[in-house]
Amino acid sequence: MLYPAQNELKDSINSKYLIVTTAAKRARELQEYPDSLLLDEYRSLKNVGQALEEIAAHKVQAKLQD
């Protein structure tokens, strides 16, 4: 089973597309600035997994542009 689960992610951001784009953007930020971690502990070692964990923990919010 994948962690975090899809329903945990959809509690934070309602759109699958928005989850993916937000996670990708946050993963790039984590790669560029490794000291910008928002959680104390992560289950995942990879940036994308860490970004998804931050989204599930409501630490990262999607920005909608007009």
mmCIF file as Biopython writes it, N, C-alpha, C and O atoms, coordinates in Angstrom:
data_model
#
loop_
_atom_site.group_PDB
_atom_site.id
_atom_site.type_symbol
_atom_site.label_atom_id
_atom_site.label_alt_id
_atom_site.label_comp_id
_atom_site.label_asym_id
_atom_site.label_entity_id
_atom_site.label_seq_id
_atom_site.pdbx_PDB_ins_code
_atom_site.Cartn_x
_atom_site.Cartn_y
_atom_site.Cartn_z
_atom_site.occupancy
_atom_site.B_iso_or_equiv
_atom_site.auth_seq_id
_atom_site.auth_asym_id
_atom_site.pdbx_PDB_model_num
ATOM 1   N N  . MET A ? 1  ? 0.839  -1.184 0.000   1.0 0.0 1  A 1 
ATOM 2   C CA . MET A ? 1  ? 0.000  0.000  0.000   1.0 0.0 1  A 1 
ATOM 3   C C  . MET A ? 1  ? 0.881  1.243  0.000   1.0 0.0 1  A 1 
ATOM 4   O O  . MET A ? 1  ? 1.923  1.290  0.654   1.0 0.0 1  A 1 
ATOM 5   N N  . LEU A ? 2  ? 0.452  2.214  -0.724  1.0 0.0 2  A 1 
ATOM 6   C CA . LEU A ? 2  ? 1.216  3.452  -0.827  1.0 0.0 2  A 1 
ATOM 7   C C  . LEU A ? 2  ? 0.929  4.365  0.352   1.0 0.0 2  A 1 
ATOM 8   O O  . LEU A ? 2  ? -0.174 4.385  0.897   1.0 0.0 2  A 1 
ATOM 9   N N  . TYR A ? 3  ? 1.938  5.108  0.726   1.0 0.0 3  A 1 
ATOM 10  C CA . TYR A ? 3  ? 1.765  6.086  1.792   1.0 0.0 3  A 1 
ATOM 11  C C  . TYR A ? 3  ? 2.227  7.431  1.276   1.0 0.0 3  A 1 
ATOM 12  O O  . TYR A ? 3  ? 3.286  7.487  0.651   1.0 0.0 3  A 1 
ATOM 13  N N  . PRO A ? 4  ? 1.528  8.488  1.488   1.0 0.0 4  A 1 
ATOM 14  C CA . PRO A ? 4  ? 0.191  8.567  2.071   1.0 0.0 4  A 1 
ATOM 15  C C  . PRO A ? 4  ? -0.872 8.087  1.093   1.0 0.0 4  A 1 
ATOM 16  O O  . PRO A ? 4  ? -0.697 8.151  -0.124  1.0 0.0 4  A 1 
ATOM 17  N N  . ALA A ? 5  ? -1.969 7.610  1.648   1.0 0.0 5  A 1 
ATOM 18  C CA . ALA A ? 5  ? -3.062 7.081  0.831   1.0 0.0 5  A 1 
ATOM 19  C C  . ALA A ? 5  ? -3.731 8.213  0.054   1.0 0.0 5  A 1 
ATOM 20  O O  . ALA A ? 5  ? -3.694 9.378  0.448   1.0 0.0 5  A 1 
ATOM 21  N N  . GLN A ? 6  ? -4.338 7.827  -1.057  1.0 0.0 6  A 1 
ATOM 22  C CA . GLN A ? 6  ? -4.986 8.822  -1.922  1.0 0.0 6  A 1 
ATOM 23  C C  . GLN A ? 6  ? -6.060 9.609  -1.192  1.0 0.0 6  A 1 
ATOM 24  O O  . GLN A ? 6  ? -6.195 10.816 -1.396  1.0 0.0 6  A 1 
ATOM 25  N N  . ASN A ? 7  ? -6.827 8.934  -0.340  1.0 0.0 7  A 1 
ATOM 26  C CA . ASN A ? 7  ? -7.900 9.651  0.358   1.0 0.0 7  A 1 
ATOM 27  C C  . ASN A ? 7  ? -7.342 10.655 1.364   1.0 0.0 7  A 1 
ATOM 28  O O  . ASN A ? 7  ? -7.981 11.674 1.624   1.0 0.0 7  A 1 
ATOM 29  N N  . GLU A ? 8  ? -6.165 10.393 1.935   1.0 0.0 8  A 1 
ATOM 30  C CA . GLU A ? 8  ? -5.527 11.374 2.821   1.0 0.0 8  A 1 
ATOM 31  C C  . GLU A ? 8  ? -5.114 12.612 2.032   1.0 0.0 8  A 1 
ATOM 32  O O  . GLU A ? 8  ? -5.265 13.739 2.502   1.0 0.0 8  A 1 
ATOM 33  N N  . LEU A ? 9  ? -4.597 12.393 0.841   1.0 0.0 9  A 1 
ATOM 34  C CA . LEU A ? 9  ? -4.176 13.510 -0.004  1.0 0.0 9  A 1 
ATOM 35  C C  . LEU A ? 9  ? -5.381 14.320 -0.477  1.0 0.0 9  A 1 
ATOM 36  O O  . LEU A ? 9  ? -5.324 15.548 -0.540  1.0 0.0 9  A 1 
ATOM 37  N N  . LYS A ? 10 ? -6.472 13.624 -0.808  1.0 0.0 10 A 1 
ATOM 38  C CA . LYS A ? 10 ? -7.662 14.323 -1.304  1.0 0.0 10 A 1 
ATOM 39  C C  . LYS A ? 10 ? -8.369 15.088 -0.200  1.0 0.0 10 A 1 
ATOM 40  O O  . LYS A ? 10 ? -9.174 15.972 -0.494  1.0 0.0 10 A 1 
ATOM 41  N N  . ASP A ? 11 ? -8.091 14.776 1.070   1.0 0.0 11 A 1 
ATOM 42  C CA . ASP A ? 11 ? -8.629 15.582 2.169   1.0 0.0 11 A 1 
ATOM 43  C C  . ASP A ? 11 ? -8.005 16.972 2.158   1.0 0.0 11 A 1 
ATOM 44  O O  . ASP A ? 11 ? -8.646 17.960 2.518   1.0 0.0 11 A 1 
ATOM 45  N N  . SER A ? 12 ? -6.745 17.029 1.737   1.0 0.0 12 A 1 
ATOM 46  C CA . SER A ? 12 ? -6.016 18.293 1.716   1.0 0.0 12 A 1 
ATOM 47  C C  . SER A ? 12 ? -6.276 19.081 0.430   1.0 0.0 12 A 1 
ATOM 48  O O  . SER A ? 12 ? -6.586 20.271 0.471   1.0 0.0 12 A 1 
ATOM 49  N N  . ILE A ? 13 ? -6.146 18.403 -0.706  1.0 0.0 13 A 1 
ATOM 50  C CA . ILE A ? 13 ? -6.348 19.020 -2.025  1.0 0.0 13 A 1 
ATOM 51  C C  . ILE A ? 13 ? -7.317 18.126 -2.791  1.0 0.0 13 A 1 
ATOM 52  O O  . ILE A ? 13 ? -7.079 16.924 -2.913  1.0 0.0 13 A 1 
ATOM 53  N N  . ASN A ? 14 ? -8.384 18.682 -3.297  1.0 0.0 14 A 1 
ATOM 54  C CA . ASN A ? 14 ? -9.476 17.890 -3.861  1.0 0.0 14 A 1 
ATOM 55  C C  . ASN A ? 14 ? -9.201 17.332 -5.255  1.0 0.0 14 A 1 
ATOM 56  O O  . ASN A ? 14 ? -9.860 16.371 -5.655  1.0 0.0 14 A 1 
ATOM 57  N N  . SER A ? 15 ? -8.277 17.880 -5.995  1.0 0.0 15 A 1 
ATOM 58  C CA . SER A ? 15 ? -8.030 17.483 -7.377  1.0 0.0 15 A 1 
ATOM 59  C C  . SER A ? 15 ? -6.752 16.653 -7.487  1.0 0.0 15 A 1 
ATOM 60  O O  . SER A ? 15 ? -5.708 17.036 -6.959  1.0 0.0 15 A 1 
ATOM 61  N N  . LYS A ? 16 ? -6.842 15.501 -8.184  1.0 0.0 16 A 1 
ATOM 62  C CA . LYS A ? 16 ? -5.654 14.662 -8.391  1.0 0.0 16 A 1 
ATOM 63  C C  . LYS A ? 16 ? -4.580 15.433 -9.163  1.0 0.0 16 A 1 
ATOM 64  O O  . LYS A ? 16 ? -3.396 15.360 -8.833  1.0 0.0 16 A 1 
ATOM 65  N N  . TYR A ? 17 ? -5.000 16.168 -10.189 1.0 0.0 17 A 1 
ATOM 66  C CA . TYR A ? 17 ? -4.057 16.947 -10.989 1.0 0.0 17 A 1 
ATOM 67  C C  . TYR A ? 17 ? -3.335 17.967 -10.120 1.0 0.0 17 A 1 
ATOM 68  O O  . TYR A ? 17 ? -2.120 18.132 -10.232 1.0 0.0 17 A 1 
ATOM 69  N N  . LEU A ? 18 ? -4.065 18.642 -9.267  1.0 0.0 18 A 1 
ATOM 70  C CA . LEU A ? 18 ? -3.477 19.655 -8.396  1.0 0.0 18 A 1 
ATOM 71  C C  . LEU A ? 18 ? -2.538 19.024 -7.367  1.0 0.0 18 A 1 
ATOM 72  O O  . LEU A ? 18 ? -1.523 19.623 -7.010  1.0 0.0 18 A 1 
ATOM 73  N N  . ILE A ? 19 ? -2.864 17.828 -6.891  1.0 0.0 19 A 1 
ATOM 74  C CA . ILE A ? 19 ? -1.976 17.106 -5.967  1.0 0.0 19 A 1 
ATOM 75  C C  . ILE A ? 19 ? -0.647 16.821 -6.653  1.0 0.0 19 A 1 
ATOM 76  O O  . ILE A ? 19 ? 0.417  17.057 -6.082  1.0 0.0 19 A 1 
ATOM 77  N N  . VAL A ? 20 ? -0.715 16.313 -7.880  1.0 0.0 20 A 1 
ATOM 78  C CA . VAL A ? 20 ? 0.505  15.945 -8.617  1.0 0.0 20 A 1 
ATOM 79  C C  . VAL A ? 20 ? 1.362  17.166 -8.909  1.0 0.0 20 A 1 
ATOM 80  O O  . VAL A ? 20 ? 2.575  17.130 -8.700  1.0 0.0 20 A 1 
ATOM 81  N N  . THR A ? 21 ? 0.757  18.243 -9.388  1.0 0.0 21 A 1 
ATOM 82  C CA . THR A ? 21 ? 1.551  19.427 -9.722  1.0 0.0 21 A 1 
ATOM 83  C C  . THR A ? 21 ? 2.124  20.091 -8.470  1.0 0.0 21 A 1 
ATOM 84  O O  . THR A ? 21 ? 3.251  20.587 -8.491  1.0 0.0 21 A 1 
ATOM 85  N N  . THR A ? 22 ? 1.357  20.102 -7.384  1.0 0.0 22 A 1 
ATOM 86  C CA . THR A ? 22 ? 1.850  20.682 -6.130  1.0 0.0 22 A 1 
ATOM 87  C C  . THR A ? 22 ? 2.995  19.850 -5.570  1.0 0.0 22 A 1 
ATOM 88  O O  . THR A ? 22 ? 3.992  20.398 -5.100  1.0 0.0 22 A 1 
ATOM 89  N N  . ALA A ? 23 ? 2.855  18.527 -5.618  1.0 0.0 23 A 1 
ATOM 90  C CA . ALA A ? 23 ? 3.914  17.644 -5.119  1.0 0.0 23 A 1 
ATOM 91  C C  . ALA A ? 23 ? 5.181  17.788 -5.957  1.0 0.0 23 A 1 
ATOM 92  O O  . ALA A ? 23 ? 6.285  17.799 -5.411  1.0 0.0 23 A 1 
ATOM 93  N N  . ALA A ? 24 ? 5.034  17.896 -7.267  1.0 0.0 24 A 1 
ATOM 94  C CA . ALA A ? 24 ? 6.204  18.049 -8.135  1.0 0.0 24 A 1 
ATOM 95  C C  . ALA A ? 24 ? 6.932  19.357 -7.852  1.0 0.0 24 A 1 
ATOM 96  O O  . ALA A ? 24 ? 8.160  19.390 -7.784  1.0 0.0 24 A 1 
ATOM 97  N N  . LYS A ? 25 ? 6.171  20.426 -7.687  1.0 0.0 25 A 1 
ATOM 98  C CA . LYS A ? 25 ? 6.779  21.729 -7.397  1.0 0.0 25 A 1 
ATOM 99  C C  . LYS A ? 25 ? 7.492  21.704 -6.042  1.0 0.0 25 A 1 
ATOM 100 O O  . LYS A ? 25 ? 8.604  22.214 -5.907  1.0 0.0 25 A 1 
ATOM 101 N N  . ARG A ? 26 ? 6.841  21.107 -5.047  1.0 0.0 26 A 1 
ATOM 102 C CA . ARG A ? 26 ? 7.443  21.038 -3.705  1.0 0.0 26 A 1 
ATOM 103 C C  . ARG A ? 26 ? 8.673  20.127 -3.716  1.0 0.0 26 A 1 
ATOM 104 O O  . ARG A ? 26 ? 9.651  20.408 -3.023  1.0 0.0 26 A 1 
ATOM 105 N N  . ALA A ? 27 ? 8.638  19.048 -4.488  1.0 0.0 27 A 1 
ATOM 106 C CA . ALA A ? 27 ? 9.789  18.146 -4.584  1.0 0.0 27 A 1 
ATOM 107 C C  . ALA A ? 27 ? 10.993 18.877 -5.186  1.0 0.0 27 A 1 
ATOM 108 O O  . ALA A ? 27 ? 12.128 18.671 -4.756  1.0 0.0 27 A 1 
ATOM 109 N N  . ARG A ? 28 ? 10.742 19.726 -6.177  1.0 0.0 28 A 1 
ATOM 110 C CA . ARG A ? 28 ? 11.839 20.521 -6.749  1.0 0.0 28 A 1 
ATOM 111 C C  . ARG A ? 28 ? 12.402 21.489 -5.719  1.0 0.0 28 A 1 
ATOM 112 O O  . ARG A ? 28 ? 13.613 21.700 -5.657  1.0 0.0 28 A 1 
ATOM 113 N N  . GLU A ? 29 ? 11.519 22.079 -4.905  1.0 0.0 29 A 1 
ATOM 114 C CA . GLU A ? 29 ? 11.987 22.973 -3.835  1.0 0.0 29 A 1 
ATOM 115 C C  . GLU A ? 29 ? 12.841 22.208 -2.825  1.0 0.0 29 A 1 
ATOM 116 O O  . GLU A ? 29 ? 13.875 22.706 -2.379  1.0 0.0 29 A 1 
ATOM 117 N N  . LEU A ? 30 ? 12.412 21.005 -2.467  1.0 0.0 30 A 1 
ATOM 118 C CA . LEU A ? 30 ? 13.171 20.194 -1.506  1.0 0.0 30 A 1 
ATOM 119 C C  . LEU A ? 30 ? 14.535 19.806 -2.068  1.0 0.0 30 A 1 
ATOM 120 O O  . LEU A ? 30 ? 15.520 19.742 -1.333  1.0 0.0 30 A 1 
ATOM 121 N N  . GLN A ? 31 ? 14.587 19.548 -3.370  1.0 0.0 31 A 1 
ATOM 122 C CA . GLN A ? 31 ? 15.858 19.198 -3.995  1.0 0.0 31 A 1 
ATOM 123 C C  . GLN A ? 31 ? 16.801 20.401 -4.014  1.0 0.0 31 A 1 
ATOM 124 O O  . GLN A ? 31 ? 18.001 20.265 -3.778  1.0 0.0 31 A 1 
ATOM 125 N N  . GLU A ? 32 ? 16.250 21.566 -4.293  1.0 0.0 32 A 1 
ATOM 126 C CA . GLU A ? 32 ? 17.061 22.780 -4.372  1.0 0.0 32 A 1 
ATOM 127 C C  . GLU A ? 32 ? 17.449 23.307 -2.987  1.0 0.0 32 A 1 
ATOM 128 O O  . GLU A ? 32 ? 18.562 23.794 -2.792  1.0 0.0 32 A 1 
ATOM 129 N N  . TYR A ? 33 ? 16.533 23.209 -2.042  1.0 0.0 33 A 1 
ATOM 130 C CA . TYR A ? 33 ? 16.757 23.707 -0.675  1.0 0.0 33 A 1 
ATOM 131 C C  . TYR A ? 33 ? 16.481 22.583 0.327   1.0 0.0 33 A 1 
ATOM 132 O O  . TYR A ? 33 ? 15.393 22.537 0.902   1.0 0.0 33 A 1 
ATOM 133 N N  . PRO A ? 34 ? 17.427 21.688 0.548   1.0 0.0 34 A 1 
ATOM 134 C CA . PRO A ? 34 ? 17.183 20.531 1.425   1.0 0.0 34 A 1 
ATOM 135 C C  . PRO A ? 34 ? 16.917 20.897 2.883   1.0 0.0 34 A 1 
ATOM 136 O O  . PRO A ? 34 ? 16.420 20.059 3.636   1.0 0.0 34 A 1 
ATOM 137 N N  . ASP A ? 35 ? 17.227 22.103 3.298   1.0 0.0 35 A 1 
ATOM 138 C CA . ASP A ? 35 ? 16.982 22.515 4.685   1.0 0.0 35 A 1 
ATOM 139 C C  . ASP A ? 35 ? 15.567 23.042 4.896   1.0 0.0 35 A 1 
ATOM 140 O O  . ASP A ? 35 ? 15.236 23.476 5.999   1.0 0.0 35 A 1 
ATOM 141 N N  . SER A ? 36 ? 14.731 23.013 3.868   1.0 0.0 36 A 1 
ATOM 142 C CA . SER A ? 36 ? 13.386 23.582 3.974   1.0 0.0 36 A 1 
ATOM 143 C C  . SER A ? 36 ? 12.330 22.540 4.349   1.0 0.0 36 A 1 
ATOM 144 O O  . SER A ? 36 ? 11.173 22.664 3.947   1.0 0.0 36 A 1 
ATOM 145 N N  . LEU A ? 37 ? 12.713 21.525 5.108   1.0 0.0 37 A 1 
ATOM 146 C CA . LEU A ? 37 ? 11.779 20.473 5.505   1.0 0.0 37 A 1 
ATOM 147 C C  . LEU A ? 37 ? 10.727 21.027 6.459   1.0 0.0 37 A 1 
ATOM 148 O O  . LEU A ? 37 ? 11.041 21.829 7.338   1.0 0.0 37 A 1 
ATOM 149 N N  . LEU A ? 38 ? 9.478  20.600 6.284   1.0 0.0 38 A 1 
ATOM 150 C CA . LEU A ? 38 ? 8.376  21.096 7.102   1.0 0.0 38 A 1 
ATOM 151 C C  . LEU A ? 38 ? 7.944  20.121 8.197   1.0 0.0 38 A 1 
ATOM 152 O O  . LEU A ? 38 ? 7.260  20.517 9.141   1.0 0.0 38 A 1 
ATOM 153 N N  . LEU A ? 39 ? 8.334  18.853 8.081   1.0 0.0 39 A 1 
ATOM 154 C CA . LEU A ? 39 ? 7.979  17.849 9.080   1.0 0.0 39 A 1 
ATOM 155 C C  . LEU A ? 39 ? 9.225  17.409 9.844   1.0 0.0 39 A 1 
ATOM 156 O O  . LEU A ? 39 ? 10.343 17.526 9.343   1.0 0.0 39 A 1 
ATOM 157 N N  . ASP A ? 40 ? 9.024  16.907 11.050  1.0 0.0 40 A 1 
ATOM 158 C CA . ASP A ? 40 ? 10.152 16.421 11.844  1.0 0.0 40 A 1 
ATOM 159 C C  . ASP A ? 40 ? 10.661 15.076 11.342  1.0 0.0 40 A 1 
ATOM 160 O O  . ASP A ? 40 ? 11.867 14.832 11.332  1.0 0.0 40 A 1 
ATOM 161 N N  . GLU A ? 41 ? 9.744  14.200 10.923  1.0 0.0 41 A 1 
ATOM 162 C CA . GLU A ? 41 ? 10.117 12.873 10.435  1.0 0.0 41 A 1 
ATOM 163 C C  . GLU A ? 41 ? 9.359  12.558 9.152   1.0 0.0 41 A 1 
ATOM 164 O O  . GLU A ? 41 ? 8.205  12.948 8.978   1.0 0.0 41 A 1 
ATOM 165 N N  . TYR A ? 42 ? 10.034 11.848 8.264   1.0 0.0 42 A 1 
ATOM 166 C CA . TYR A ? 42 ? 9.432  11.415 7.010   1.0 0.0 42 A 1 
ATOM 167 C C  . TYR A ? 42 ? 9.568  9.907  6.889   1.0 0.0 42 A 1 
ATOM 168 O O  . TYR A ? 42 ? 10.567 9.335  7.325   1.0 0.0 42 A 1 
ATOM 169 N N  . ARG A ? 43 ? 8.565  9.256  6.298   1.0 0.0 43 A 1 
ATOM 170 C CA . ARG A ? 43 ? 8.663  7.824  6.016   1.0 0.0 43 A 1 
ATOM 171 C C  . ARG A ? 43 ? 9.437  7.599  4.721   1.0 0.0 43 A 1 
ATOM 172 O O  . ARG A ? 43 ? 10.111 6.582  4.559   1.0 0.0 43 A 1 
ATOM 173 N N  . SER A ? 44 ? 9.336  8.541  3.817   1.0 0.0 44 A 1 
ATOM 174 C CA . SER A ? 44 ? 9.975  8.418  2.514   1.0 0.0 44 A 1 
ATOM 175 C C  . SER A ? 44 ? 11.349 9.083  2.517   1.0 0.0 44 A 1 
ATOM 176 O O  . SER A ? 44 ? 11.564 10.094 3.186   1.0 0.0 44 A 1 
ATOM 177 N N  . LEU A ? 45 ? 12.260 8.504  1.766   1.0 0.0 45 A 1 
ATOM 178 C CA . LEU A ? 45 ? 13.592 9.089  1.613   1.0 0.0 45 A 1 
ATOM 179 C C  . LEU A ? 45 ? 13.666 10.004 0.390   1.0 0.0 45 A 1 
ATOM 180 O O  . LEU A ? 45 ? 14.575 10.827 0.278   1.0 0.0 45 A 1 
ATOM 181 N N  . LYS A ? 46 ? 12.713 9.858  -0.519  1.0 0.0 46 A 1 
ATOM 182 C CA . LYS A ? 46 ? 12.744 10.615 -1.768  1.0 0.0 46 A 1 
ATOM 183 C C  . LYS A ? 46 ? 11.934 11.902 -1.653  1.0 0.0 46 A 1 
ATOM 184 O O  . LYS A ? 46 ? 10.987 11.993 -0.872  1.0 0.0 46 A 1 
ATOM 185 N N  . ASN A ? 47 ? 12.325 12.889 -2.446  1.0 0.0 47 A 1 
ATOM 186 C CA . ASN A ? 47 ? 11.698 14.211 -2.384  1.0 0.0 47 A 1 
ATOM 187 C C  . ASN A ? 47 ? 10.210 14.189 -2.724  1.0 0.0 47 A 1 
ATOM 188 O O  . ASN A ? 47 ? 9.422  14.891 -2.090  1.0 0.0 47 A 1 
ATOM 189 N N  . VAL A ? 48 ? 9.818  13.392 -3.716  1.0 0.0 48 A 1 
ATOM 190 C CA . VAL A ? 48 ? 8.407  13.345 -4.100  1.0 0.0 48 A 1 
ATOM 191 C C  . VAL A ? 48 ? 7.575  12.752 -2.966  1.0 0.0 48 A 1 
ATOM 192 O O  . VAL A ? 48 ? 6.496  13.259 -2.657  1.0 0.0 48 A 1 
ATOM 193 N N  . GLY A ? 49 ? 8.064  11.694 -2.354  1.0 0.0 49 A 1 
ATOM 194 C CA . GLY A ? 49 ? 7.361  11.092 -1.222  1.0 0.0 49 A 1 
ATOM 195 C C  . GLY A ? 49 ? 7.256  12.044 -0.049  1.0 0.0 49 A 1 
ATOM 196 O O  . GLY A ? 49 ? 6.221  12.109 0.614   1.0 0.0 49 A 1 
ATOM 197 N N  . GLN A ? 50 ? 8.321  12.779 0.209   1.0 0.0 50 A 1 
ATOM 198 C CA . GLN A ? 50 ? 8.302  13.761 1.294   1.0 0.0 50 A 1 
ATOM 199 C C  . GLN A ? 50 ? 7.304  14.875 0.995   1.0 0.0 50 A 1 
ATOM 200 O O  . GLN A ? 50 ? 6.595  15.332 1.891   1.0 0.0 50 A 1 
ATOM 201 N N  . ALA A ? 51 ? 7.248  15.309 -0.254  1.0 0.0 51 A 1 
ATOM 202 C CA . ALA A ? 51 ? 6.288  16.345 -0.642  1.0 0.0 51 A 1 
ATOM 203 C C  . ALA A ? 51 ? 4.857  15.851 -0.451  1.0 0.0 51 A 1 
ATOM 204 O O  . ALA A ? 51 ? 4.002  16.599 0.023   1.0 0.0 51 A 1 
ATOM 205 N N  . LEU A ? 52 ? 4.588  14.597 -0.817  1.0 0.0 52 A 1 
ATOM 206 C CA . LEU A ? 52 ? 3.250  14.037 -0.626  1.0 0.0 52 A 1 
ATOM 207 C C  . LEU A ? 52 ? 2.903  13.927 0.857   1.0 0.0 52 A 1 
ATOM 208 O O  . LEU A ? 52 ? 1.757  14.157 1.243   1.0 0.0 52 A 1 
ATOM 209 N N  . GLU A ? 53 ? 3.876  13.579 1.681   1.0 0.0 53 A 1 
ATOM 210 C CA . GLU A ? 53 ? 3.642  13.518 3.126   1.0 0.0 53 A 1 
ATOM 211 C C  . GLU A ? 53 ? 3.307  14.905 3.680   1.0 0.0 53 A 1 
ATOM 212 O O  . GLU A ? 53 ? 2.442  15.036 4.545   1.0 0.0 53 A 1 
ATOM 213 N N  . GLU A ? 54 ? 3.980  15.921 3.191   1.0 0.0 54 A 1 
ATOM 214 C CA . GLU A ? 54 ? 3.695  17.292 3.630   1.0 0.0 54 A 1 
ATOM 215 C C  . GLU A ? 54 ? 2.289  17.726 3.210   1.0 0.0 54 A 1 
ATOM 216 O O  . GLU A ? 54 ? 1.599  18.415 3.961   1.0 0.0 54 A 1 
ATOM 217 N N  . ILE A ? 55 ? 1.872  17.324 2.016   1.0 0.0 55 A 1 
ATOM 218 C CA . ILE A ? 55 ? 0.515  17.641 1.557   1.0 0.0 55 A 1 
ATOM 219 C C  . ILE A ? 55 ? -0.511 16.938 2.442   1.0 0.0 55 A 1 
ATOM 220 O O  . ILE A ? 55 ? -1.503 17.547 2.845   1.0 0.0 55 A 1 
ATOM 221 N N  . ALA A ? 56 ? -0.281 15.664 2.744   1.0 0.0 56 A 1 
ATOM 222 C CA . ALA A ? 56 ? -1.213 14.906 3.591   1.0 0.0 56 A 1 
ATOM 223 C C  . ALA A ? 56 ? -1.293 15.491 4.996   1.0 0.0 56 A 1 
ATOM 224 O O  . ALA A ? 56 ? -2.337 15.409 5.642   1.0 0.0 56 A 1 
ATOM 225 N N  . ALA A ? 57 ? -0.192 16.083 5.477   1.0 0.0 57 A 1 
ATOM 226 C CA . ALA A ? 57 ? -0.157 16.682 6.816   1.0 0.0 57 A 1 
ATOM 227 C C  . ALA A ? 57 ? -0.665 18.126 6.811   1.0 0.0 57 A 1 
ATOM 228 O O  . ALA A ? 57 ? -0.601 18.811 7.832   1.0 0.0 57 A 1 
ATOM 229 N N  . HIS A ? 58 ? -1.167 18.586 5.670   1.0 0.0 58 A 1 
ATOM 230 C CA . HIS A ? 58 ? -1.691 19.955 5.518   1.0 0.0 58 A 1 
ATOM 231 C C  . HIS A ? 58 ? -0.618 21.018 5.769   1.0 0.0 58 A 1 
ATOM 232 O O  . HIS A ? 58 ? -0.934 22.120 6.216   1.0 0.0 58 A 1 
ATOM 233 N N  . LYS A ? 59 ? 0.639  20.696 5.485   1.0 0.0 59 A 1 
ATOM 234 C CA . LYS A ? 59 ? 1.730  21.663 5.624   1.0 0.0 59 A 1 
ATOM 235 C C  . LYS A ? 59 ? 1.965  22.425 4.324   1.0 0.0 59 A 1 
ATOM 236 O O  . LYS A ? 59 ? 2.552  23.507 4.334   1.0 0.0 59 A 1 
ATOM 237 N N  . VAL A ? 60 ? 1.508  21.864 3.210   1.0 0.0 60 A 1 
ATOM 238 C CA . VAL A ? 60 ? 1.664  22.487 1.894   1.0 0.0 60 A 1 
ATOM 239 C C  . VAL A ? 60 ? 0.277  22.637 1.284   1.0 0.0 60 A 1 
ATOM 240 O O  . VAL A ? 60 ? -0.502 21.683 1.255   1.0 0.0 60 A 1 
ATOM 241 N N  . GLN A ? 61 ? -0.025 23.821 0.805   1.0 0.0 61 A 1 
ATOM 242 C CA . GLN A ? 61 ? -1.306 24.098 0.162   1.0 0.0 61 A 1 
ATOM 243 C C  . GLN A ? 61 ? -1.067 24.461 -1.299  1.0 0.0 61 A 1 
ATOM 244 O O  . GLN A ? 61 ? -0.042 25.049 -1.642  1.0 0.0 61 A 1 
ATOM 245 N N  . ALA A ? 62 ? -2.009 24.112 -2.142  1.0 0.0 62 A 1 
ATOM 246 C CA . ALA A ? 62 ? -1.916 24.445 -3.562  1.0 0.0 62 A 1 
ATOM 247 C C  . ALA A ? 62 ? -2.316 25.896 -3.771  1.0 0.0 62 A 1 
ATOM 248 O O  . ALA A ? 62 ? -3.233 26.401 -3.124  1.0 0.0 62 A 1 
ATOM 249 N N  . LYS A ? 63 ? -1.618 26.555 -4.676  1.0 0.0 63 A 1 
ATOM 250 C CA . LYS A ? 63 ? -1.959 27.928 -5.044  1.0 0.0 63 A 1 
ATOM 251 C C  . LYS A ? 63 ? -2.634 27.903 -6.405  1.0 0.0 63 A 1 
ATOM 252 O O  . LYS A ? 63 ? -2.078 27.393 -7.378  1.0 0.0 63 A 1 
ATOM 253 N N  . LEU A ? 64 ? -3.817 28.451 -6.463  1.0 0.0 64 A 1 
ATOM 254 C CA . LEU A ? 64 ? -4.537 28.542 -7.730  1.0 0.0 64 A 1 
ATOM 255 C C  . LEU A ? 64 ? -4.280 29.902 -8.347  1.0 0.0 64 A 1 
ATOM 256 O O  . LEU A ? 64 ? -4.429 30.935 -7.693  1.0 0.0 64 A 1 
ATOM 257 N N  . GLN A ? 65 ? -3.891 29.890 -9.621  1.0 0.0 65 A 1 
ATOM 258 C CA . GLN A ? 65 ? -3.651 31.145 -10.317 1.0 0.0 65 A 1 
ATOM 259 C C  . GLN A ? 65 ? -4.857 31.470 -11.177 1.0 0.0 65 A 1 
ATOM 260 O O  . GLN A ? 65 ? -5.470 30.580 -11.766 1.0 0.0 65 A 1 
ATOM 261 N N  . ASP A ? 66 ? -5.191 32.742 -11.245 1.0 0.0 66 A 1 
ATOM 262 C CA . ASP A ? 66 ? -6.342 33.174 -12.055 1.0 0.0 66 A 1 
ATOM 263 C C  . ASP A ? 66 ? -5.981 33.268 -13.513 1.0 0.0 66 A 1 
ATOM 264 O O  . ASP A ? 66 ? -6.827 33.616 -14.336 1.0 0.0 66 A 1 
#
